[in-house]
Structures are given as C-alpha cells and as structure tokens.
C-alpha cells in the first residue's frame, strides 16, 4: 500500500500515467510509520524471548536486506548518468547515497539530482543507528534497584520509550511547521532527517501502545484510517513543496497509518486484514523495497536516450522493465543474501547456546501475563507483525 502511492506519483513524471494520486509522496510517510512499528515490535519480541537484544544480528539482518539491492542499482545508475555527468559529479551523487547522507544533501543544497529519492533511505538508516541501541539500553535497565526518580525511570523502560517518542514526534513536527510556515524553507522541512523523524516516532509509539494493549480500537477505526490515507493520496494540496503537506498533511497521514496498523494487528482475521493480505498485495510488499529502488531508473533512462516523455506504449514497456529488474534482483541477489545472513545468525546463536548439562544456570524466561484480550493475542505478546501488511 505504501509503495503504490510512490509508484503512481513517480510514473506521472516520466510516463503517461494520469495524475490520480498527486499526494502519493505520502506513501513514504506510511512506510516510515510501518517500518518503525515493525522494528520496535520485533525488538520487543526478541527481548521478551531471550532477555536481550542482539544488535549485531539486527544490523546484519538490516545490511543483508538493504545493501544488496542498492549495490546492484547504483552501478547501473553510474553507467546511465555517465552520458551527462563527469566522474567527479558522479562521486558527489553516489557518495552521499553510500554514506546515507543524501537526506541532508538534498535538504540543504538540493544537489542529489536524479538520486534525490534516496533521501528516505538516509532517514531510515539514521533511525536504525539510534533507536535499537537506545531501546536496548532502556530495556536492560529493568532490574535497576537504585532509589529515586532515576531508578524508577530505569525500571519503567516502556514509559521512558513512549515519552521519548512523543517528544521526538512533537519536536520534529514543530521544527517542520516553523521552517515551512515561517521562513518557507520547504526543501529542508520535507527532506531533512530532523524534520521527518515524527513519522518514525509515531510508528514507535504505535508499537509500544500495541505491545501493552490489545483490542483498544473500535472496528471502524481501521477502515476510517484507510479512507483518510486514500484522501491524502488524492489531495492535490499535498504535493511536495507545499505548505499544506508540511503543516498538516504529514501529521494526518502518520496518525492514520498508525491507526490502520494497530487495527489490522488487533484483528488479524477481520475483513480489513484479510483484504490487505491478498496474495498480490503481499508480494507487492515483499518486493516493495526493490520497487522503490528501481521505479524511476527506466523512465529516467528513456528520457536521456530518447529525449522526450514516454507515451502510453512506452509507459507500459517501462513498467514491465521495472518489474522484471525488481524480480531478478530479489530472486537472485537480495533473497540469497538474506538467507546467508539468517544462516550466519542461526550458527552464531547455536554456538552461544549453553550446553544441555548446564541447564541449571539458564534463567527462566519472564513472560507477561497470559490474559487474553480483544485482539486474540496475549498481552505483551507480539506474534507476527507482518501478517496483513503489504509494506512499502
């Protein structure tokens, strides 16, 4: 669902697709919320199951998921852009992408050119660098027995994590509103990491709320959220660079995305969850990262080689090329690397596991209470957060 808005929006730039989703850029916002929700939920689940968060395994999984597709794409971009760019210009374009600095380069100088879309990869990577270590540190303080306010805060990591998410969300939104509404620095307000962390904070807050409470939302909430997201996608006022997007379009879409996610997770057998779990949508979510990587390149290449906008026939051909490249990359590059990473993690886990004869030293897992509530999950349990989502 998140990737659909981006695909429809970008295809109006290079192809003959009608502009039916002028606010499709908000698909990136939906993805930020979903990504933060999934990462936080999986980290909480790991800590519940093992009593710790293995950051080494986390970053290996993230690298295996994100780097192979990007490292396949960038050389193709270099070959295509070498017709118009010098070697030094290519270094200035590709360097920030590899260093995950493109959000700041685009926000401050607007200098990313045909690779401007990589700003969101940069924002996401900054989140990965900060949130998992912070959450691990908070969760590891549960056994702190020091008196006073500091000890109380350490013993209540979810409270601190929730408060931190709220502060980050409010701070990022306030900064963006100030930059867009007062000094009209719309480029920075839209692309910079500090002004886009609110979507990720909302996703984290949704995960922390869903971890503690189940079935708290009415049934109609998910459908209402889906309608709101659809309205945001189709609203011409929410185009990039406009004040309405920065002032209230982004916060509205973030809250709607969080409500939609919680509704689907709370009722995995409901009509909404089953609709979003249709096989085509699930597969679209599986390859959505590749679609985001490749969706602009065929059209940009066409424009450089042919020198004009692709017509209807050209748009169809370019879509076919894009989907073919995405499938090939996923099947023969990305998925094998992910399997290798999982094998390495499993091997390392088995090597660190205690020997059977020393089971008396294993600390029993402290699970939350098993009382069931409206969503059919035990409080504190995470289950499978990917069920029912076609993530972007």
C-alpha distance (Angstrom), angle and dihedral (degrees) to the residues before:
residue distance angle dihedral
X1 . . .
X2 3.81 . .
X3 3.81 92.8 .
X4 3.82 93.7 48.8
X5 3.80 92.9 69.3
X6 3.80 91.8 50.1
X7 3.81 93.7 47.2
X8 3.79 93.4 49.2
X9 3.80 92.4 47.2
X10 3.80 96.8 46.8
X11 3.79 93.6 45.2
X12 3.81 89.0 63.6
X13 3.81 88.4 59.8
X14 3.80 98.1 56.2
X15 3.80 103.3 13.2
X16 3.78 144.6 44.0
X17 3.80 95.6 -96.7
X18 3.84 110.5 135.2
X19 3.79 115.8 -114.9
X20 3.80 96.8 -107.6
X21 3.83 95.1 139.3
X22 3.82 106.6 42.1
X23 3.80 89.0 160.8
X24 3.78 93.2 50.8
X25 3.80 89.7 120.9
X26 3.81 85.2 80.3
X27 3.79 87.0 74.5
X28 3.80 85.5 81.5
X29 3.80 89.2 55.8
X30 3.81 91.1 51.0
X31 3.80 88.4 50.7
X32 3.81 92.1 50.7
X33 3.81 91.0 53.6
X34 3.80 92.9 45.7
X35 3.79 93.6 45.9
X36 3.80 93.9 50.6
X37 3.81 90.2 46.7
X38 3.80 92.9 51.8
X39 3.80 95.6 44.4
X40 3.80 93.3 48.2
X41 3.81 92.7 45.3
X42 3.80 93.1 49.3
X43 3.81 92.0 48.1
X44 3.80 91.7 50.0
X45 3.80 89.9 47.9
X46 3.80 91.5 50.6
X47 3.78 91.7 50.1
X48 3.81 90.7 49.4
X49 3.80 92.0 50.3
X50 3.81 100.4 41.6
X51 3.78 106.3 16.9
X52 3.79 91.6 -118.6
X53 3.80 144.8 55.5
X54 3.80 115.4 -118.1
X55 3.79 102.9 -145.9
X56 3.79 93.2 -178.8
X57 3.79 91.1 59.5
X58 3.79 91.1 42.6
X59 3.78 93.8 55.5
X60 3.79 92.3 43.0
X61 3.81 89.4 54.9
X62 3.79 91.7 47.5
X63 3.80 93.1 48.1
X64 3.80 91.3 47.9
X65 3.80 90.4 51.0
X66 3.80 99.9 43.8
X67 3.79 110.6 27.9
X68 3.85 104.5 54.7
X69 3.81 95.6 58.5
X70 3.79 92.1 44.1
X71 3.81 93.0 48.0
X72 3.81 89.7 52.0
X73 3.80 92.5 48.9
X74 3.80 101.4 45.9
X75 3.84 97.2 61.9
X76 3.81 88.6 52.4
X77 3.79 89.3 52.1
X78 3.80 90.4 49.1
X79 3.81 91.4 53.5
X80 3.80 92.6 47.4
X81 3.80 95.9 44.5
X82 3.81 94.0 44.3
X83 3.82 87.3 81.3
X84 3.81 89.6 68.1
X85 3.81 106.4 17.5
X86 3.79 131.8 67.0
X87 3.79 121.3 -127.0
X88 3.81 91.0 -102.6
X89 3.80 91.9 50.1
X90 3.79 89.7 51.2
X91 3.80 90.6 52.1
X92 3.81 89.8 51.8
X93 3.80 89.7 51.1
X94 3.80 100.8 42.5
X95 3.82 97.1 36.1
X96 3.83 96.3 67.9
X97 3.81 90.0 46.5
X98 3.80 92.8 55.3
X99 3.80 91.3 43.8
X100 3.81 91.6 46.0
X101 3.79 91.9 -123.5
X102 3.79 98.0 118.4
X103 3.82 93.3 106.1
X104 3.80 90.9 63.4
X105 3.81 94.6 39.4
X106 3.79 90.8 52.5
X107 3.80 93.9 40.9
X108 3.81 96.3 50.1
X109 3.80 104.4 29.9
X110 3.80 105.0 12.8
X111 3.78 85.9 -135.2
X112 3.80 104.5 136.8
X113 3.81 94.6 93.2
X114 3.82 112.2 178.6
X115 3.82 89.8 3.4
X116 3.81 94.5 55.4
X117 3.82 89.2 112.7
X118 3.82 89.7 70.5
X119 3.81 90.0 76.1
X120 3.81 89.9 92.7
X121 3.82 91.9 54.3
X122 3.79 87.4 55.6
X123 3.80 93.7 50.3
X124 3.80 90.9 48.5
X125 3.80 92.1 50.4
X126 3.80 91.7 51.1
X127 3.79 87.7 54.7
X128 3.82 91.0 51.2
X129 3.80 90.4 50.7
X130 3.81 94.7 53.3
X131 3.80 113.4 26.9
X132 3.84 105.1 52.2
X133 3.84 94.8 51.2
X134 3.80 90.5 45.0
X135 3.80 92.4 49.4
X136 3.81 91.6 47.7
X137 3.79 91.0 51.3
X138 3.79 90.8 50.1
X139 3.80 94.6 47.6
X140 3.81 92.4 46.5
X141 3.80 89.2 60.2
X142 3.80 95.1 66.1
X143 3.80 91.6 101.7
X144 3.81 94.1 51.2
X145 3.79 107.9 128.2
X146 3.79 99.3 -175.9
X147 3.82 114.8 131.2
X148 3.77 124.1 -121.6
X149 3.78 135.2 43.3
X150 3.79 94.8 -51.1
X151 3.79 92.5 54.8
X152 3.82 91.2 46.6
X153 3.79 91.4 52.4
X154 3.80 91.5 49.2
X155 3.80 90.6 51.5
X156 3.82 91.4 52.0
X157 3.81 103.6 51.5
X158 3.81 95.5 159.3
X159 3.79 90.8 56.9
X160 3.80 90.8 50.9
X161 3.81 92.4 44.6
X162 3.80 91.3 50.1
X163 3.80 92.8 47.6
X164 3.80 90.0 48.1
X165 3.80 91.3 51.2
X166 3.80 90.6 50.6
X167 3.80 92.3 49.5
X168 3.80 92.7 48.2
X169 3.79 92.0 47.1
X170 3.80 93.9 48.8
X171 3.80 92.5 43.2
X172 3.81 94.7 49.7
X173 3.80 92.2 45.8
X174 3.79 92.0 47.7
X175 3.80 92.4 49.6
X176 3.80 92.0 48.8
X177 3.79 92.7 48.0
X178 3.80 90.5 49.8
X179 3.80 94.1 48.4
X180 3.80 94.6 44.8
X181 3.80 99.5 37.1
X182 3.80 101.9 37.3
X183 3.80 110.7 29.1
X184 3.84 96.8 14.2
X185 3.80 95.3 -130.0
X186 3.77 89.9 155.8
X187 3.81 96.1 161.3
X188 3.79 92.8 59.0
X189 3.79 92.6 40.3
X190 3.79 91.6 56.2
X191 3.81 104.6 36.2
X192 3.82 108.0 30.6
X193 3.79 121.1 100.0
X194 3.85 95.9 -130.5
X195 3.81 91.4 56.0
X196 3.81 95.9 44.9
X197 3.79 100.0 47.2
X198 3.80 90.1 92.7
X199 3.82 91.8 80.0
X200 3.79 90.9 52.1
X201 3.80 90.9 45.6
X202 3.81 90.1 52.7
X203 3.82 89.4 51.5
X204 3.80 91.2 50.6
X205 3.79 91.3 47.7
X206 3.81 91.0 50.0
X207 3.82 90.2 52.0
X208 3.81 92.4 49.1
X209 3.81 90.6 48.1
X210 3.79 92.5 46.8
X211 3.80 90.9 48.1
X212 3.81 91.0 59.0
X213 3.79 102.3 32.9
X214 3.79 133.0 40.0
X215 3.78 129.5 -169.9
X216 3.81 91.8 11.7
X217 3.82 95.2 133.9
X218 3.81 125.4 73.6
X219 3.78 117.5 -112.2
X220 3.78 93.7 -110.8
X221 3.82 92.6 55.8
X222 3.81 94.7 82.2
X223 3.80 94.0 50.5
X224 3.80 91.0 45.9
X225 3.81 89.9 51.4
X226 3.80 90.8 50.2
X227 3.82 90.1 52.4
X228 3.81 90.8 49.6
X229 3.81 92.0 51.0
X230 3.80 90.4 48.5
X231 3.79 90.3 50.3
X232 3.81 90.5 50.4
X233 3.81 90.8 50.8
X234 3.81 92.5 52.1
X235 3.81 96.9 41.4
X236 3.85 110.5 108.2
X237 3.82 89.5 -158.2
X238 3.81 89.8 69.5
X239 3.81 97.5 68.2
X240 3.81 118.8 133.1
X241 3.79 113.0 -83.5
X242 3.78 96.4 25.5
X243 3.79 122.9 120.4
X244 3.83 94.2 -131.8
X245 3.81 90.2 61.9
X246 3.78 94.9 50.2
X247 3.80 95.9 38.8
X248 3.80 102.9 46.9
X249 3.82 111.4 -17.7
X250 3.80 94.9 77.2
X251 3.84 97.1 45.3
X252 3.81 91.2 46.6
X253 3.79 92.8 51.5
X254 3.81 92.4 45.0
X255 3.81 93.5 54.9
X256 3.81 91.8 44.5
X257 3.81 91.2 51.0
X258 3.81 91.6 50.8
X259 3.81 92.0 49.4
X260 3.81 90.8 48.4
X261 3.81 92.6 51.0
X262 3.80 94.0 48.0
X263 3.80 91.5 47.0
X264 3.80 92.8 52.7
X265 3.81 93.3 46.0
X266 3.81 92.2 47.0
X267 3.81 92.3 52.5
X268 3.82 108.4 29.5
X269 3.82 91.3 166.0
X270 3.79 95.5 48.3
X271 3.78 124.1 111.4
X272 3.80 93.5 -105.3
X273 3.81 93.4 52.3
X274 3.81 91.9 45.5
X275 3.80 90.5 49.5
X276 3.79 92.4 52.2
X277 3.82 89.0 45.5
X278 3.80 94.6 61.7
X279 3.79 109.8 133.1
X280 3.84 96.9 -113.7
X281 3.80 91.7 51.1
X282 3.80 92.4 46.0
X283 3.81 91.1 51.6
X284 3.79 90.0 46.3
X285 3.79 87.9 54.6
X286 3.81 91.5 47.7
X287 3.81 93.1 56.8
X288 3.81 96.0 30.3
X289 3.81 93.0 110.4
X290 3.79 90.2 55.9
X291 3.79 90.7 46.4
X292 3.78 89.7 54.0
X293 3.80 90.6 49.7
X294 3.81 97.1 47.2
X295 3.80 105.4 30.2
X296 3.81 96.7 94.9
X297 3.81 102.6 35.6
X298 3.85 99.9 75.7
X299 3.80 91.7 49.7
X300 3.79 93.1 44.8
X301 3.80 90.2 49.8
X302 3.81 91.3 49.2
X303 3.81 91.2 52.1
X304 3.81 92.2 49.3
X305 3.80 94.9 47.3
X306 3.81 101.3 36.9
X307 3.77 98.3 29.3
X308 3.78 97.0 -138.7
X309 3.77 143.0 74.5
X310 3.80 116.2 -76.8
X311 3.80 113.1 -109.2
X312 3.79 126.8 -143.4
X313 3.80 94.0 -75.1
X314 3.79 92.0 44.9
X315 3.79 91.0 50.3
X316 3.80 91.3 54.2
X317 3.80 91.8 48.4
X318 3.80 92.5 47.6
X319 3.80 91.7 50.2
X320 3.80 89.3 52.5
X321 3.81 90.9 49.5
X322 3.80 90.7 48.5
X323 3.81 94.6 50.6
X324 3.80 91.3 45.4
X325 3.81 92.0 52.1
X326 3.81 90.9 47.3
X327 3.81 93.8 50.3
X328 3.80 93.6 46.4
X329 3.79 92.2 48.2
X330 3.80 92.6 48.4
X331 3.80 97.1 44.9
X332 3.80 99.9 41.7
X333 3.81 104.6 27.0
X334 3.80 115.3 17.2
X335 3.82 101.3 37.9
X336 3.84 95.2 46.6
X337 3.80 90.6 50.7
X338 3.80 91.3 49.1
X339 3.80 90.1 50.8
X340 3.80 89.9 50.8
X341 3.81 90.7 50.4
X342 3.80 92.1 49.9
X343 3.80 90.3 50.0
X344 3.80 91.5 50.7
X345 3.79 91.5 49.2
X346 3.80 92.2 47.5
X347 3.81 90.5 48.6
X348 3.79 91.9 50.4
X349 3.80 91.7 47.2
X350 3.80 92.3 51.5
X351 3.79 91.3 49.3
X352 3.81 91.2 51.9
X353 3.81 94.1 46.0
X354 3.83 114.7 110.3
X355 3.79 118.9 -107.3
X356 3.84 115.8 -99.9
X357 3.78 94.3 -115.6
X358 3.79 90.3 59.7
X359 3.76 97.7 55.0
X360 3.78 90.4 120.5
X361 3.81 87.7 76.5
X362 3.78 95.3 54.4
X363 3.80 112.3 108.4
X364 3.83 111.2 -131.8
X365 3.78 114.7 -112.6
X366 3.77 112.5 -102.1
X367 3.79 104.7 -138.5
X368 3.77 124.9 -174.7
X369 3.79 121.1 -107.8
X370 3.78 113.0 -66.7
X371 3.78 97.2 -135.6
X372 3.77 110.2 137.0
X373 3.75 123.3 -133.9
X374 3.79 137.6 -175.5
X375 3.78 99.1 -62.8
X376 3.79 95.9 58.8
X377 3.83 92.8 -115.1
X378 3.76 129.0 106.4
X379 3.74 115.5 -106.9
X380 3.77 109.7 -94.3
X381 3.79 92.6 18.9
X382 3.74 118.4 118.8
X383 3.77 104.0 -166.3
X384 3.79 115.4 179.4
X385 3.82 108.3 -25.0
X386 3.78 92.5 -173.9
X387 3.77 94.2 63.9
X388 3.77 111.1 114.3
X389 3.80 97.6 11.5
X390 3.76 133.7 112.9
X391 3.77 93.5 -165.8
X392 3.74 123.9 -155.9
